[in-house]
Each structure stands twice: as C-alpha cells, then as structure tokens.
Amino acid sequence: MRILAIESSCDETAAAVVEDGRRALSNAVASQIEAHKIYGGVVPEIASRMHAEAICAVVREALEAAGVSLREIDAVAATAAPGLVGALLVGLNYAKGLAYANGKPLVAVHHLRAHAAANYLNSELAPPYLCLIVSGGHTHIVEVLDYTTFRVVGRTRDDAAGEALDKTARLLGLPYPGGPHLDHLGRGGNPNAYKFPRPKVPGNPYDFSFSGLKTAAMNQLRSLNPESSLSNPDFAASFQFAVADYLCRNFLCAAADLGYQTLALAGGVCANSVLRAEMKARCEKLGLTLHVPGLAYCGDNAAMVAAQAYYEFRAGHIAGLGCNAAPSLSIEETP
C-alpha cells in the first residue's frame, strides 16, 4: 500500500510516499529556516504563506522521486494536529483536494504519533514499547500500546526540552535554529564544567520542568564576563548534558516501573548527539533495547506521517472532507 503524505505543522513543507508503512520511496522537504532566521523564531503568518507557496512543488517532487503517479497512490494523508493552525490548514486542505479529486481515502494524522512512527522506517520496531518524544514544542513519555493506541505517562509541565536548548543557544549568541548549533558548539566541551538542577515535579515522578533549567542557564551566563559567556563550548556541553541526563533519568525510571524492555526515541531533539549517546549507553548498561530514528526522520518530515497513516488506515481511521485542524489535540486522541 502506497500512501502520499503531507506535513505542514510548523515551518517545514514536506511530502513523501511510503510503502506499507515501512519503506520510504521519497521524502521531500522545503525548509523555511532562512525566512525565519532574521526573527529568531517561527513567525506563524509567514510560515502559512510559505507553505502555500511551496506545497505544489514539494508534492510533485515527492511523487517524481518515488516514481509513481497519483493513480498509483492508495491513500492521501496529512498532519491534522497539533501545530500552528494556519500552517496545518494549508497541508490538510491541500490533501483534502487531492483525495477528493482523485477518489482516494483521506487519513488525518497526529503529529506526535507520526514522530513515534519515524522509528518504523529504519527498524522492525513494533508495539508495545515506551517512547520518549522530544521536540521544540513537546516533551512526552508515552506508552505505545498498539499502533494507534497511546497513553501519556509523563510530560513537561512548562517548557519543552527543545525550547530550553534553543533559548540557551540564543543566550550564547548562536544563530537560529539554536539546537543544532548548540550541539555543534558543545562537541569537545567539558560536560561537567557547569552545574544545573534536575527539577523534581510534584505529583508525577515522570513529569518534567525545563523552565528552571533555562533560568539557571541565564543566571549563570550573567555571572560570567562577556568574553567567556558567548560561544562557550564548556557551557554548551554542560547544559546539553543536564538536559539529556534529566530526560534519561525520568524515561528510564518510567521504563523500569512499567516493565518495558523495548524503548524508542522520537522528535527533533533526538537528533542531539549528547542525548543519543547518553540514552544508548544507559540502555546498553541496563540491557534494554533502544530504537532511534535515522537523522533524516528526527525533525518534521512527511515520511513519518505516511508511516503512521498506514496503521491509522488499517485501524479504519478514515477522515471525512469535513476534518479540521486541531492545534492542541492530545496524542491519545485520533484526529
């Protein structure tokens, strides 16, 4: 079964064709980084406009790279939740038009479910497993009970891990997007040069709070002289290690308490080299099986959307043309 999927939840216009939920035939992405760089972050109105400008060409590129026509596509899918509502509507409405015009079923996909499904594109991972989904806007520990049934067991109470990394990168004078630049700067730095807290959240031992970490970074940087505060490899390495350690602690605690031996990482932040290395080392020490997406599938992309759409389709989750974007829908709910 071949699914053409569209992703437009934030600032990447993407389209892909995936076969049977596991084999990516194409994965086209049009980035908006240069347009948003001058603002230091994503401007929703600009993102929506650029999606509208790029989507036709990106879908055409995905079909051509896969070597298939729309007649050979079995279903059309699009991200419907969560995300920037204007950006979501561009991709979802375009997918509706394609599905209606070509007589194909439409599948609406949850963006966080798709991030977990990115692991299906380079491994034999199958539910049940425990997944840590970490991105610029989300930090969740989720039980993937089957391909379309999810249960959140932990989440951030305030800022996402990716946001904390991006904001700290900005404090260090690094360009947008901050996370990858922080990762690059920290390589070779001393991860123990600076100390950061590991906040404990009352009520749920698996929940996170990254606002305090971000504030601690800002306060420590203020105490340094300007020459040593900007582009500081030791500070970058120390902050990244603190975030990775915090994520690993809560995630592995949840895995032990819930009895999971199979784990997965997902989301844009799982491209971070410190988090990948720390999680891999700790899982190996504990004898746990860890799945991590290839770097091409960590950030927002449409191949992961198509992978999840395959399983949503098999579960009978077909969307009508009245399906609407839902900017804040829980991963536990089907769009």
C-alpha positions as CSV (number, residue, x, y, z in Angstrom):
1,M,0.0,0.0,0.0
2,R,1.4,3.4,-1.0
3,I,0.5,6.5,0.9
4,L,1.2,10.1,-0.1
5,A,1.6,12.2,3.0
6,I,1.9,15.9,3.6
7,E,3.4,17.6,6.7
8,S,3.0,21.3,7.4
9,S,2.5,21.6,11.1
10,C,5.2,24.3,11.7
11,D,7.9,25.6,9.3
12,E,8.7,22.6,7.1
13,T,6.7,21.9,4.0
14,A,7.1,18.2,3.4
15,A,5.7,15.4,1.2
16,A,6.6,11.7,1.0
17,V,5.5,8.4,-0.4
18,V,5.8,5.4,1.9
19,E,5.0,1.8,1.1
20,D,3.3,-0.4,3.7
21,G,4.3,2.0,6.5
22,R,7.9,0.9,6.5
23,R,9.6,1.7,3.2
24,A,10.1,5.3,2.2
25,L,10.1,5.8,-1.6
26,S,10.6,9.5,-1.3
27,N,10.9,12.2,1.4
28,A,10.9,15.8,0.1
29,V,11.3,18.8,2.5
30,A,11.2,22.5,1.8
31,S,12.8,24.3,4.7
32,Q,11.8,27.8,5.9
33,I,14.9,28.4,8.1
34,E,16.3,31.3,6.1
35,A,13.0,33.2,6.2
36,H,12.5,32.9,10.0
37,K,16.2,33.3,10.9
38,I,16.0,37.1,10.9
39,Y,13.2,36.9,13.6
40,G,15.0,34.4,15.8
41,G,12.0,32.0,15.6
42,V,9.0,30.9,13.6
43,V,6.5,33.6,12.6
44,P,3.2,31.8,12.1
45,E,1.8,34.1,9.3
46,I,5.0,33.8,7.3
47,A,5.0,30.0,7.8
48,S,1.5,29.6,6.5
49,R,2.2,31.8,3.4
50,M,5.4,29.9,2.6
51,H,3.6,26.5,2.9
52,A,1.0,27.7,0.4
53,E,3.8,28.8,-2.0
54,A,5.8,25.6,-1.7
55,I,3.3,22.8,-1.4
56,C,2.5,22.1,-5.0
57,A,6.2,21.8,-5.9
58,V,7.0,19.6,-2.9
59,V,4.2,17.1,-3.6
60,R,5.3,16.9,-7.2
61,E,8.9,16.3,-6.1
62,A,7.8,13.5,-3.8
63,L,5.8,11.7,-6.5
64,E,8.6,12.1,-9.1
65,A,11.2,10.9,-6.7
66,A,9.1,7.8,-5.8
67,G,8.5,7.1,-9.5
68,V,4.7,6.9,-9.0
69,S,1.7,8.9,-10.2
70,L,-1.4,9.9,-8.2
71,R,-3.2,7.0,-9.8
72,E,-0.8,4.6,-8.1
73,I,-1.3,6.1,-4.7
74,D,-3.7,4.2,-2.4
75,A,-4.4,7.0,0.1
76,V,-3.6,10.6,0.9
77,A,-2.6,11.6,4.4
78,A,-1.8,14.9,6.2
79,T,-0.9,16.1,9.6
80,A,-4.1,17.5,11.3
81,A,-2.8,18.1,14.8
82,P,-1.1,19.6,16.8
83,G,0.7,22.6,15.4
84,L,0.2,26.1,14.1
85,V,-3.4,26.2,13.0
86,G,-2.7,28.2,9.8
87,A,0.2,26.0,8.8
88,L,-1.8,22.8,9.5
89,L,-4.7,24.1,7.4
90,V,-2.6,24.6,4.3
91,G,-1.4,20.9,4.2
92,L,-4.7,19.4,5.4
93,N,-6.8,21.3,2.9
94,Y,-4.4,20.5,0.0
95,A,-4.6,16.8,1.0
96,K,-8.4,17.0,1.0
97,G,-8.3,18.4,-2.5
98,L,-6.0,15.7,-3.8
99,A,-8.1,13.0,-2.1
100,Y,-11.4,14.3,-3.4
101,A,-10.2,14.9,-7.0
102,N,-8.5,11.5,-7.3
103,G,-11.1,9.4,-5.4
104,K,-8.6,8.4,-2.7
105,P,-9.3,7.9,1.0
106,L,-8.0,10.6,3.4
107,V,-6.1,9.9,6.6
108,A,-5.7,12.6,9.2
109,V,-2.5,12.0,11.3
110,H,-1.4,13.2,14.8
111,H,2.0,14.8,14.6
112,L,3.4,13.2,17.7
113,R,2.1,9.8,16.7
114,A,4.0,10.3,13.5
115,H,7.2,11.2,15.3
116,A,7.0,7.8,17.1
117,A,6.3,6.1,13.7
118,A,9.6,7.5,12.3
119,N,11.2,4.6,14.0
120,Y,9.3,2.2,11.7
121,L,11.2,3.5,8.7
122,N,14.6,2.1,9.8
123,S,13.8,-0.8,12.2
124,E,11.5,-3.7,12.9
125,L,10.1,-1.9,16.0
126,A,6.5,-2.9,16.9
127,P,4.2,-2.1,19.8
128,P,4.1,-2.3,22.7
129,Y,7.0,-0.1,23.7
130,L,7.8,3.1,25.7
131,C,8.6,6.2,23.7
132,L,10.2,9.5,24.6
133,I,9.0,12.2,22.2
134,V,11.2,15.3,22.5
135,S,10.9,18.3,20.2
136,G,10.8,22.1,20.3
137,G,7.2,22.2,21.4
138,H,6.7,18.8,23.2
139,T,8.3,16.5,25.7
140,H,6.3,13.4,26.4
141,I,6.9,9.9,27.8
142,V,4.3,7.7,26.0
143,E,3.2,4.1,26.1
144,V,2.6,2.9,22.6
145,L,0.2,0.1,23.4
146,D,-0.5,-0.7,19.7
147,Y,0.0,1.3,16.5
148,T,-3.0,3.6,17.2
149,T,-3.4,3.4,21.0
150,F,-1.2,5.7,23.1
151,R,-1.1,6.6,26.8
152,V,0.8,9.6,28.2
153,V,2.7,8.7,31.4
154,G,4.8,11.8,31.7
155,R,5.2,15.2,30.1
156,T,6.7,18.6,30.7
157,R,4.7,21.0,32.9
158,D,6.0,24.1,31.2
159,D,8.7,24.5,28.5
160,A,9.7,21.7,26.2
161,A,13.3,20.4,26.2
162,G,13.8,21.6,22.6
163,E,12.7,25.1,23.6
164,A,15.2,25.2,26.5
165,L,18.0,24.2,24.2
166,D,17.1,26.8,21.6
167,K,16.7,29.6,24.1
168,T,20.1,28.7,25.8
169,A,21.7,28.7,22.3
170,R,20.3,32.2,21.7
171,L,21.8,33.3,25.1
172,L,25.2,32.1,23.8
173,G,24.8,34.2,20.7
174,L,24.2,31.3,18.4
175,P,22.1,31.7,15.3
176,Y,18.6,30.2,14.7
177,P,17.8,27.3,14.9
178,G,19.7,27.1,18.1
179,G,19.6,23.4,19.0
180,P,21.9,22.1,16.2
181,H,24.3,25.0,16.7
182,L,24.5,24.3,20.4
183,D,25.1,20.6,19.7
184,H,28.0,21.5,17.4
185,L,29.5,24.1,19.8
186,G,29.4,21.6,22.7
187,R,31.4,18.9,21.0
188,G,34.8,18.8,22.7
189,G,33.5,20.8,25.7
190,N,33.6,19.7,29.3
191,P,30.1,18.5,30.3
192,N,30.9,18.9,34.0
193,A,32.2,22.4,33.9
194,Y,28.9,24.0,34.9
195,K,26.2,22.6,37.2
196,F,22.5,22.7,36.5
197,P,19.5,21.5,38.6
198,R,17.4,18.4,37.8
199,P,13.9,19.7,38.8
200,K,11.5,17.4,40.6
201,V,7.8,17.9,39.8
202,P,5.3,17.1,42.5
203,G,2.6,14.5,41.7
204,N,4.2,12.6,38.9
205,P,7.8,11.3,39.1
206,Y,7.9,11.1,35.2
207,D,6.9,14.7,34.5
208,F,9.5,17.3,33.6
209,S,10.0,21.1,34.1
210,F,12.5,22.8,31.9
211,S,11.8,26.5,32.8
212,G,14.1,26.3,35.9
213,L,16.9,24.9,33.8
214,K,16.5,27.7,31.3
215,T,16.6,30.3,34.1
216,A,19.6,28.6,35.7
217,A,21.5,28.9,32.4
218,M,20.5,32.6,32.1
219,N,21.7,33.4,35.6
220,Q,25.0,31.6,35.2
221,L,25.7,33.4,32.0
222,R,25.0,36.7,33.6
223,S,27.7,36.0,36.2
224,L,30.3,35.4,33.5
225,N,32.3,38.1,31.8
226,P,31.1,38.8,28.2
227,E,34.2,37.3,26.6
228,S,33.8,33.9,28.3
229,S,30.0,33.7,28.0
230,L,29.5,33.7,24.3
231,S,30.3,30.7,22.1
232,N,31.4,28.8,25.2
233,P,31.9,25.1,24.4
234,D,32.0,24.0,28.1
235,F,28.8,25.8,28.8
236,A,27.1,24.3,25.7
237,A,28.3,20.8,26.7
238,S,27.3,21.2,30.3
239,F,23.8,22.4,29.5
240,Q,23.2,19.7,26.9
241,F,24.3,17.0,29.4
242,A,22.0,18.4,32.0
243,V,19.0,18.2,29.6
244,A,20.0,14.7,28.4
245,D,20.6,13.4,31.9
246,Y,17.2,14.7,33.1
247,L,15.4,13.1,30.1
248,C,17.2,9.8,30.6
249,R,16.5,9.7,34.3
250,N,12.8,10.1,34.0
251,F,12.4,8.0,30.9
252,L,14.4,5.0,32.3
253,C,12.6,5.3,35.6
254,A,9.3,5.0,33.8
255,A,10.5,2.1,31.8
256,A,11.6,0.3,35.0
257,D,8.4,1.0,36.9
258,L,6.2,0.0,33.9
259,G,8.2,-3.1,32.9
260,Y,9.3,-2.0,29.4
261,Q,12.4,-3.6,27.8
262,T,11.8,-2.0,24.4
263,L,12.3,1.8,24.2
264,A,12.3,4.4,21.4
265,L,13.3,8.0,21.0
266,A,11.5,10.4,18.7
267,G,11.2,14.0,17.7
268,G,13.7,16.7,16.6
269,V,15.7,16.8,19.8
270,C,16.6,13.1,19.5
271,A,19.0,14.2,16.7
272,N,21.1,15.8,19.5
273,S,24.3,13.8,19.8
274,V,24.5,14.1,23.6
275,L,21.0,12.7,24.1
276,R,21.6,9.9,21.6
277,A,24.9,8.9,23.2
278,E,23.7,9.1,26.8
279,M,20.5,7.1,26.1
280,K,22.3,4.5,24.1
281,A,25.0,4.0,26.8
282,R,22.5,3.7,29.7
283,C,20.2,1.3,27.8
284,E,23.1,-0.9,26.9
285,K,24.2,-0.9,30.6
286,L,20.6,-1.9,31.7
287,G,20.2,-4.5,28.9
288,L,17.3,-2.6,27.2
289,T,16.6,-2.4,23.5
290,L,16.6,1.2,22.2
291,H,15.3,2.3,18.8
292,V,16.3,5.8,17.4
293,P,15.2,7.2,14.1
294,G,17.7,8.0,11.4
295,L,18.7,11.7,11.4
296,A,16.6,12.4,8.3
297,Y,13.5,11.3,10.2
298,C,14.1,13.1,13.5
299,G,12.9,16.5,12.5
300,D,9.5,17.3,10.9
301,N,9.1,15.2,7.7
302,A,6.3,13.6,5.8
303,A,7.7,10.1,5.7
304,M,6.9,9.6,9.3
305,V,3.3,10.9,8.7
306,A,2.9,8.3,5.9
307,A,4.2,5.6,8.2
308,Q,1.7,6.4,10.9
309,A,-1.1,6.9,8.3
310,Y,-0.7,3.3,7.1
311,Y,-1.6,2.0,10.6
312,E,-4.3,4.5,11.1
313,F,-5.8,3.4,7.7
314,R,-5.6,-0.3,8.8
315,A,-7.4,0.6,12.0
316,G,-10.3,2.2,10.0
317,H,-9.4,5.8,10.8
318,I,-10.5,7.4,7.6
319,A,-11.2,11.1,7.7
320,G,-14.1,12.9,6.0
321,L,-13.7,16.1,4.0
322,G,-15.1,18.0,7.0
323,C,-12.0,17.1,9.0
324,N,-10.5,20.2,10.6
325,A,-7.1,21.1,12.0
326,A,-6.8,20.7,15.8
327,P,-3.8,22.8,17.1
328,S,-3.7,21.3,20.6
329,L,-5.1,17.7,20.4
330,S,-3.6,15.1,22.8
331,I,-1.7,12.2,21.3
332,E,-4.2,9.9,23.0
333,E,-7.0,11.3,20.7
334,T,-7.3,10.4,17.0
335,P,-7.8,13.5,14.7
